[in-house]
Structure formats: C-alpha cells, structure tokens
C-alpha cells in the first residue's frame, strides 16, 4: 500500500475535496464522503473509489480494509493540512473521492420500496436511507430534482448505509407510480385525509411501495389518486404530524412486520 504524502494545501489534484459540497457533483459523477464510518461502508460496497485523503492513523487502523482495494491514489496528511485543503477544521480523519454507482432499473428493485416525493431536506433523505437499511427495505426511489443520496451531507446522515440500498432516481412521480403499479406493486401513500386508513388497521400486500411526501404540503391530490391506499399514523389530537423521516421509520417497521 503506497501512500502519497501531502504537506501542501494547494496540491491541484486535491481541490475536488474542497470543491464538492453537500449535494454537488462533477461531470463524471464524483462524490466526496467524510468520516471513517461512512468511508468504510463505501469501501465494503461495490463502488469505484478514486482516492482517499486521510491521516496516517486512519491507514494504520484500517490497513486490512484498504490494502487489496487497488485505489489509484492514497493521500496521507495531518488533520491540520486536511483542514487547510477543505477550508475548515476537521472532526474526522478521512475523506474519500468516489464515483456514484449506477442507479437500478425499476425491473430490478426489491418487492418492498420506500419512495419520496419532493422532499427538500438532505438530512431527511439520509435519515430515511439509514432507517430503510436497518429495517430491510432495500429499494429507495427519489426524484432527480431533489437532494441526492450520495450528496455529502446525506451520506453522512445515513452513516453510509445508502450503499446498502438499490437506488433509482425518477423524473416524473406520476409516470413512475403507474410503472410500478404495472409491475405488480401495491401503492401506499402516507398522508392524513378523510379517507386515509389508520396504520393499525392497514392490510399490507406482499409487494408494496410506500410513498412519503413533502415536509410541508405533503402529497398532492393528483398523486394520491394514483395510489391504491392512503395510510396515516394515529397520534394525539393536538399533534398534526411527525417529521417525515420519523414517520417513514414507523411506517416501514409496521409494513415489514404486518
């Protein structure tokens, strides 16, 4: 394992670690991941890694994980130099430059799918991914125009567990729902309406999609009309809703165990 020592924060090939922020990507689908927990999840997945920038302590601790990966560039620097490269103080000792994996076709998704519509919070995208992986809901659908699951913050919030899921980014929610229904999925929308079914009473089919809506205005009437069932979580009268990531976790758990 050959390490490339870095002591100059102006090294051109390392600019990408500073340039790619949160939900940004380069033309070659590069992404940046932070922290050993996230980086190590990526290293265990089938994801192309272009380089690692880390301290000597990281390489010493995780030598066995890295040594056979054939990663083109392994940069080593102090935390102070790493902080200088990215422009702020670090609270971890490793970063990774990788390429987003190809998305999975609808035909190759699992029988249980969590799907989001117009969610704007990167943290919620990452949190839902982490819960889905924990609960065994292994397919995750998101709109192209929303936060990407391999965005820097989404990866960090998911603790790297997004790498365990089959992901698909769609262009049109209505067309995608129709396509999923034609493939035998039952569509459940999480929303409170006059006709929505309490979670404790819902009957869950063997092959399902659970659709979560926007944090503020939820799911539109047009999209709800395409779904087979609308389900809500029973709660106290004075409470209007859960955070979407919390609601997703509750619903996925119940759907998996019904």
DOTI-466290 format. One line per 5 residues: number of its first residue (from 0); their letters; for each residue x, y, z of C-alpha. Coordinates in nm, 2 decimals, decimal comma. Layout:
<recs>
NUM	A	X/Y/Z ~ ...
</recs>
This chain:
<recs>
0	XXXXX	0,00/0,00/0,00 ~ 0,18/0,31/-0,13 ~ 0,09/0,64/0,04 ~ 0,14/0,98/-0,11 ~ 0,25/1,23/0,15
5	XXXXX	0,08/1,57/0,13 ~ 0,21/1,88/0,30 ~ 0,10/2,15/0,05 ~ -0,27/2,25/0,08 ~ -0,26/2,39/-0,28
10	XXXXX	-0,20/2,05/-0,44 ~ -0,42/2,07/-0,75 ~ -0,55/1,71/-0,76 ~ -0,69/1,76/-0,41 ~ -0,91/2,06/-0,50
15	XXXXX	-1,21/1,83/-0,55 ~ -1,22/1,77/-0,18 ~ -1,29/2,14/-0,13 ~ -1,50/2,20/-0,45 ~ -1,76/1,93/-0,40
20	XXXXX	-2,00/2,04/-0,13 ~ -2,32/1,88/0,01 ~ -2,53/1,80/-0,30 ~ -2,28/1,90/-0,57 ~ -2,12/1,66/-0,82
25	XXXXX	-1,87/1,68/-1,10 ~ -1,94/1,59/-1,46 ~ -1,80/1,24/-1,40 ~ -2,05/1,18/-1,11 ~ -1,78/1,22/-0,85
30	XXXXX	-1,88/1,25/-0,48 ~ -1,70/1,31/-0,16 ~ -1,76/1,12/0,17 ~ -1,64/1,21/0,52 ~ -1,56/1,02/0,84
35	XXXXX	-1,43/0,66/0,89 ~ -1,78/0,51/0,94 ~ -1,91/0,64/0,61 ~ -1,59/0,58/0,42 ~ -1,55/0,22/0,55
40	XXXXX	-1,91/0,14/0,44 ~ -1,83/0,26/0,09 ~ -1,51/0,06/0,09 ~ -1,71/-0,25/0,16 ~ -1,96/-0,18/-0,12
45	XXXXX	-1,92/-0,22/-0,50 ~ -1,84/0,15/-0,56 ~ -1,55/0,29/-0,76 ~ -1,31/0,48/-0,53 ~ -1,07/0,73/-0,70
50	XXXXX	-0,87/0,84/-0,39 ~ -0,86/0,86/-0,02 ~ -0,72/1,16/0,18 ~ -0,65/1,05/0,54 ~ -0,42/1,07/0,84
55	XXXXX	-0,15/0,80/0,90 ~ -0,36/0,69/1,20 ~ -0,65/0,60/0,97 ~ -0,44/0,40/0,73 ~ -0,28/0,21/1,03
60	XXXXX	-0,61/0,13/1,18 ~ -0,78/0,01/0,86 ~ -0,49/-0,13/0,67 ~ -0,66/-0,47/0,61 ~ -0,97/-0,30/0,47
65	XXXXX	-0,77/-0,09/0,22 ~ -0,47/-0,29/0,11 ~ -0,64/-0,50/-0,16 ~ -0,88/-0,24/-0,30 ~ -0,65/-0,11/-0,58
70	XXXXX	-0,74/0,25/-0,51 ~ -0,54/0,47/-0,75 ~ -0,44/0,74/-0,50 ~ -0,39/0,71/-0,13 ~ -0,30/1,06/0,01
75	XXXXX	-0,17/1,09/0,37 ~ -0,17/1,42/0,56 ~ -0,21/1,56/0,91 ~ -0,56/1,68/1,02 ~ -0,43/2,03/1,00
80	XXXXX	-0,33/2,00/0,64 ~ -0,65/1,82/0,56 ~ -0,84/2,11/0,72 ~ -0,65/2,36/0,52 ~ -0,73/2,18/0,20
85	XXXXX	-1,11/2,18/0,26 ~ -1,12/2,52/0,43 ~ -1,24/2,43/0,78 ~ -1,14/2,24/1,09 ~ -1,20/1,86/1,07
90	XXXXX	-1,36/1,64/1,33 ~ -1,27/1,32/1,15 ~ -0,95/1,18/0,99 ~ -1,05/1,06/0,64 ~ -1,23/1,16/0,32
95	XXXXX	-1,30/0,97/0,01 ~ -1,34/1,06/-0,35 ~ -1,56/0,81/-0,54 ~ -1,80/0,77/-0,83 ~ -2,17/0,74/-0,78
100	XXXXX	-2,29/0,39/-0,86 ~ -2,53/0,34/-1,15 ~ -2,90/0,36/-1,05 ~ -3,11/0,04/-1,06 ~ -3,39/-0,01/-1,31
105	XXXXX	-3,74/-0,04/-1,19 ~ -3,75/-0,40/-1,30 ~ -3,46/-0,49/-1,07 ~ -3,59/-0,34/-0,75 ~ -3,69/-0,54/-0,45
110	XXXXX	-4,05/-0,62/-0,35 ~ -4,05/-0,35/-0,08 ~ -3,98/0,01/-0,18 ~ -3,96/0,34/0,01 ~ -4,03/0,63/-0,23
115	XXXXX	-4,01/1,00/-0,16 ~ -4,18/1,29/-0,35 ~ -4,04/1,64/-0,33 ~ -3,86/1,60/0,00 ~ -3,63/1,90/0,02
120	XXXXX	-3,41/1,82/0,33 ~ -3,08/1,65/0,26 ~ -3,08/1,53/0,62 ~ -3,42/1,36/0,58 ~ -3,30/1,19/0,26
125	XXXXX	-3,01/1,05/0,46 ~ -3,21/0,96/0,76 ~ -3,47/0,77/0,56 ~ -3,19/0,58/0,39 ~ -3,04/0,47/0,73
130	XXXXX	-3,38/0,36/0,86 ~ -3,46/0,17/0,54 ~ -3,13/-0,02/0,55 ~ -3,19/-0,10/0,92 ~ -3,54/-0,23/0,86
135	XXXXX	-3,47/-0,43/0,54 ~ -3,65/-0,20/0,30 ~ -3,38/-0,23/0,04 ~ -3,50/-0,02/-0,25 ~ -3,51/0,36/-0,24
140	XXXXX	-3,68/0,59/-0,51 ~ -3,61/0,96/-0,52 ~ -3,68/1,24/-0,77 ~ -3,39/1,36/-0,99 ~ -3,45/1,72/-0,88
145	XXXXX	-3,43/1,66/-0,51 ~ -3,13/1,60/-0,28 ~ -2,91/1,31/-0,40 ~ -2,85/1,02/-0,16 ~ -2,48/1,04/-0,24
150	XXXXX	-2,47/1,41/-0,15 ~ -2,20/1,48/0,12 ~ -2,45/1,55/0,40 ~ -2,70/1,28/0,30 ~ -2,42/1,02/0,31
155	XXXXX	-2,30/1,14/0,65 ~ -2,65/1,14/0,80 ~ -2,72/0,79/0,65 ~ -2,39/0,68/0,81 ~ -2,30/0,53/0,47
160	XXXXX	-2,60/0,29/0,48 ~ -2,72/0,43/0,15 ~ -2,46/0,20/0,00 ~ -2,67/-0,10/0,11 ~ -2,97/0,01/-0,09
165	XXXXX	-3,08/-0,02/-0,45 ~ -3,15/0,34/-0,56 ~ -3,34/0,48/-0,85 ~ -3,39/0,85/-0,94 ~ -3,71/0,92/-1,13
170	XXXXX	-3,82/1,22/-1,35 ~ -4,19/1,21/-1,31 ~ -4,37/1,09/-0,99 ~ -4,70/1,00/-1,17 ~ -4,54/0,81/-1,45
175	XXXXX	-4,32/0,62/-1,21 ~ -4,61/0,52/-0,99 ~ -4,81/0,40/-1,29 ~ -4,50/0,20/-1,40 ~ -4,46/0,04/-1,05
180	XXXXX	-4,83/-0,05/-1,04 ~ -4,80/-0,22/-1,38 ~ -4,52/-0,43/-1,22 ~ -4,75/-0,56/-0,95 ~ -4,67/-0,32/-0,67
185	XXXXX	-4,95/-0,20/-0,44 ~ -4,91/0,17/-0,38 ~ -4,95/0,32/-0,03 ~ -4,93/0,69/0,03 ~ -4,86/0,83/0,37
190	XXXXX	-5,10/1,12/0,43 ~ -5,38/1,23/0,65 ~ -5,71/1,26/0,46 ~ -6,08/1,19/0,54 ~ -6,05/0,85/0,37
195	XXXXX	-5,70/0,75/0,50 ~ -5,67/0,43/0,69 ~ -5,51/0,42/1,04 ~ -5,18/0,23/1,04 ~ -5,30/-0,02/1,30
200	XXXXX	-5,58/-0,12/1,05 ~ -5,40/-0,12/0,72 ~ -5,36/-0,45/0,53 ~ -5,02/-0,47/0,36 ~ -4,97/-0,66/0,04
205	XXXXX	-4,67/-0,88/-0,03 ~ -4,52/-0,63/-0,29 ~ -4,55/-0,27/-0,19 ~ -4,44/0,09/-0,24 ~ -4,46/0,33/0,05
210	XXXXX	-4,47/0,70/-0,07 ~ -4,37/0,98/0,15 ~ -4,45/1,34/0,06 ~ -4,31/1,69/0,11 ~ -4,22/1,80/0,46
215	XXXXX	-4,47/2,09/0,45 ~ -4,75/2,03/0,20 ~ -4,74/1,65/0,18 ~ -4,86/1,46/-0,13 ~ -5,08/1,63/-0,39
220	XXXXX	-5,44/1,51/-0,46 ~ -5,33/1,41/-0,81 ~ -5,06/1,18/-0,68 ~ -5,28/1,04/-0,41 ~ -5,54/0,95/-0,67
225	XXXXX	-5,28/0,72/-0,83 ~ -5,22/0,53/-0,51 ~ -5,42/0,22/-0,40 ~ -5,44/0,32/-0,03 ~ -5,37/0,62/0,19
230	XXXXX	-5,24/0,55/0,54 ~ -5,19/0,77/0,84 ~ -5,02/0,72/1,18 ~ -5,26/0,76/1,47 ~ -5,14/1,04/1,71
235	XXXXX	-5,26/1,26/1,98 ~ -5,53/1,52/1,87 ~ -5,31/1,83/1,92 ~ -5,02/1,69/1,71 ~ -5,06/1,73/1,34
240	XXXXX	-4,77/1,53/1,21 ~ -4,43/1,36/1,26 ~ -4,11/1,46/1,09 ~ -4,11/1,28/0,76 ~ -3,80/1,07/0,85
245	XXXXX	-3,96/0,96/1,18 ~ -4,29/0,88/1,01 ~ -4,10/0,68/0,74 ~ -3,93/0,47/1,01 ~ -4,26/0,39/1,19
250	XXXXX	-4,44/0,30/0,87 ~ -4,16/0,09/0,73 ~ -4,13/-0,11/1,05 ~ -4,51/-0,18/1,06 ~ -4,52/-0,26/0,69
255	XXX	-4,24/-0,51/0,73 ~ -4,40/-0,68/1,03 ~ -4,77/-0,69/0,92
</recs>
